[in-house]
Amino acid sequence: MPECPHCGKWFRSNKGLKQHITKVHTVDTPVGRVFDPSTLDPIGAMERRAKRAKRRKW
């Protein structure tokens, strides 16, 4: 399952991940769409990863 490198959210497909990044992590400018650094959430990503690791059964 692909994971968003910016916020740590998981998706069922690469297509869903690409759509998420385009809609959430970019912003329209007169030049075109560019990455928006204000949408980064490293703490939330770490929490989601820890929660997911806890749910995994090894």
N, CA, C and O of each residue as an XYZ file, in Angstrom:
232
protein
N       0.839     -1.172      0.000
C       0.000      0.000      0.000
C       0.889      1.242      0.000
O       1.777      1.367      0.843
N       0.660      2.146     -0.925
C       1.481      3.353     -0.998
C       1.167      4.324      0.139
O       0.027      4.428      0.593
N       2.195      5.023      0.584
C       2.069      5.986      1.669
C       2.485      7.365      1.169
O       3.460      7.491      0.427
N       1.763      8.379      1.565
C       2.103      9.744      1.174
C       3.403     10.148      1.875
O       3.484     10.070      3.101
N       4.413     10.574      1.130
C       5.682     10.949      1.752
C       5.607     12.266      2.516
O       6.530     12.603      3.257
N       4.523     13.012      2.344
C       4.401     14.319      2.976
C       3.621     14.280      4.277
O       3.965     14.993      5.220
N       2.579     13.465      4.349
C       1.745     13.456      5.558
C       1.593     12.068      6.179
O       1.066     11.950      7.285
N       2.041     11.018      5.493
C       1.997      9.683      6.068
C       0.691      8.949      5.882
O       0.528      7.859      6.429
N      -0.234      9.492      5.142
C      -1.522      8.839      4.918
C      -1.351      7.672      3.945
O      -0.560      7.757      3.007
N      -2.093      6.582      4.168
C      -1.989      5.380      3.334
C      -3.131      5.327      2.328
O      -4.235      5.802      2.593
N      -2.843      4.740      1.171
C      -3.834      4.629      0.098
C      -3.834      3.219     -0.467
O      -2.844      2.494     -0.361
N      -4.944      2.842     -1.063
C      -5.079      1.510     -1.636
C      -4.358      1.370     -2.966
O      -3.984      0.264     -3.356
N      -4.162      2.481     -3.666
C      -3.541      2.401     -4.987
C      -2.634      3.603     -5.210
O      -2.740      4.621     -4.527
N      -1.744      3.461     -6.179
C      -0.868      4.572     -6.550
C      -1.670      5.720     -7.147
O      -1.326      6.888     -6.966
N      -2.734      5.385     -7.855
C      -3.580      6.417     -8.447
C      -4.202      7.278     -7.350
O      -4.241      8.503     -7.469
N      -4.681      6.653     -6.297
C      -5.253      7.396     -5.178
C      -4.219      8.289     -4.510
O      -4.523      9.414     -4.113
N      -2.994      7.784     -4.387
C      -1.913      8.577     -3.807
C      -1.609      9.791     -4.671
O      -1.448     10.897     -4.155
N      -1.528      9.592     -5.982
C      -1.239     10.706     -6.890
C      -2.340     11.769     -6.833
O      -2.050     12.966     -6.833
N      -3.598     11.334     -6.784
C      -4.703     12.276     -6.682
C      -4.628     13.061     -5.374
O      -4.855     14.271     -5.359
N      -4.312     12.375     -4.280
C      -4.184     13.023     -2.977
C      -3.102     14.095     -2.999
O      -3.325     15.217     -2.543
N      -1.931     13.749     -3.528
C      -0.820     14.705     -3.571
C      -1.199     15.909     -4.428
O      -0.903     17.046     -4.061
N      -1.846     15.672     -5.559
C      -2.246     16.766     -6.440
C      -3.269     17.685     -5.775
O      -3.173     18.906     -5.903
N      -4.236     17.122     -5.075
C      -5.294     17.931     -4.478
C      -4.878     18.582     -3.162
O      -5.259     19.722     -2.897
N      -4.109     17.885     -2.338
C      -3.834     18.373     -0.994
C      -2.493     19.098     -0.882
O      -2.403     20.110     -0.186
N      -1.480     18.616     -1.535
C      -0.136     19.127     -1.322
C       0.370     20.076     -2.409
O       1.556     20.407     -2.424
N      -0.494     20.516     -3.311
C      -0.094     21.498     -4.312
C      -1.082     22.652     -4.305
O      -2.195     22.531     -3.795
N      -0.665     23.764     -4.873
C      -1.510     24.947     -4.938
C      -1.388     25.552     -6.333
O      -0.321     25.516     -6.947
N      -2.499     26.111     -6.824
C      -2.490     26.760     -8.142
C      -1.808     28.122     -8.060
O      -2.067     28.907     -7.147
N      -0.949     28.384     -9.010
C      -0.311     29.686     -9.150
C      -0.441     30.108    -10.609
O      -0.826     29.295    -11.450
N      -0.132     31.350    -10.922
C      -0.179     31.758    -12.327
C       0.791     30.969    -13.206
O       0.574     30.835    -14.410
N       1.855     30.450    -12.605
C       2.858     29.679    -13.339
C       2.388     28.239    -13.559
O       2.785     27.603    -14.536
N       1.550     27.723    -12.665
C       1.079     26.339    -12.713
C       0.928     25.805    -11.303
O       0.944     26.575    -10.343
N       0.782     24.506    -11.170
C       0.659     23.907     -9.841
C       2.052     23.687     -9.261
O       2.941     23.152     -9.923
N       2.224     24.117     -7.997
C       3.502     23.944     -7.313
C       3.247     23.346     -5.933
O       2.151     23.457     -5.383
N       4.274     22.714     -5.390
C       4.196     22.094     -4.076
C       3.966     23.145     -3.001
O       4.570     24.217     -3.043
N       3.094     22.847     -2.034
C       2.778     23.759     -0.939
C       3.384     23.212      0.353
O       2.845     22.260      0.917
N       4.488     23.784      0.839
C       5.151     23.247      2.034
C       4.330     23.393      3.312
O       4.632     22.733      4.307
N       3.308     24.230      3.312
C       2.493     24.394      4.520
C       1.608     23.174      4.790
O       1.012     23.079      5.863
N       1.512     22.249      3.847
C       0.666     21.069      4.036
C       1.425     19.891      4.638
O       0.840     18.825      4.829
N       2.696     20.052      4.940
C       3.471     18.971      5.532
C       3.032     18.736      6.972
O       2.746     19.687      7.700
N       2.979     17.481      7.380
C       2.587     17.107      8.733
C       3.472     15.972      9.231
O       3.017     14.830      9.298
N       4.741     16.257      9.587
C       5.641     15.180      9.986
C       5.232     14.509     11.296
O       5.448     13.307     11.451
N       4.652     15.240     12.237
C       4.247     14.643     13.515
C       3.060     13.718     13.301
O       3.028     12.614     13.844
N       2.086     14.159     12.517
C       0.933     13.310     12.220
C       1.346     12.063     11.456
O       0.781     10.988     11.660
N       2.342     12.209     10.567
C       2.833     11.063      9.805
C       3.473     10.045     10.736
O       3.259      8.841     10.589
N       4.258     10.525     11.692
C       4.907      9.615     12.640
C       3.869      8.894     13.488
O       4.012      7.701     13.757
N       2.825      9.603     13.914
C       1.766      8.976     14.715
C       1.034      7.907     13.912
O       0.747      6.829     14.432
N       0.728      8.199     12.641
C       0.035      7.217     11.807
C       0.898      5.983     11.579
O       0.404      4.856     11.616
N       2.200      6.203     11.342
C       3.104      5.065     11.134
C       3.189      4.200     12.386
O       3.184      2.972     12.293
N       3.267      4.834     13.562
C       3.342      4.085     14.821
C       2.053      3.293     15.046
O       2.091      2.139     15.472
N       0.926      3.918     14.761
C      -0.354      3.239     14.937
C      -0.455      2.050     13.996
O      -0.912      0.976     14.389
N      -0.029      2.242     12.755
C      -0.085      1.158     11.777
C       0.862      0.015     12.182
O       0.507     -1.158     12.069
N       2.055      0.363     12.648
C       3.015     -0.663     13.072
C       2.468     -1.448     14.265
O       2.709     -2.649     14.388
N       1.743     -0.772     15.127
C       1.159     -1.430     16.302
C       0.080     -2.427     15.877
O      -0.069     -3.484     16.491
N      -0.672     -2.088     14.825
C      -1.743     -2.973     14.357
C      -1.219     -4.197     13.608
O      -1.886     -5.229     13.548
N      -0.017     -4.074     13.038
C       0.543     -5.196     12.278
C       0.799     -6.381     13.192
O       1.195     -6.218     14.346
N       0.575     -7.531     12.682
C       0.823     -8.751     13.459
C       2.042     -9.449     12.917
O       2.011     -9.941     11.789
N       3.077     -9.508     13.650
C       4.314    -10.164     13.218
C       4.408    -11.520     13.800
O       5.381    -12.232     13.552
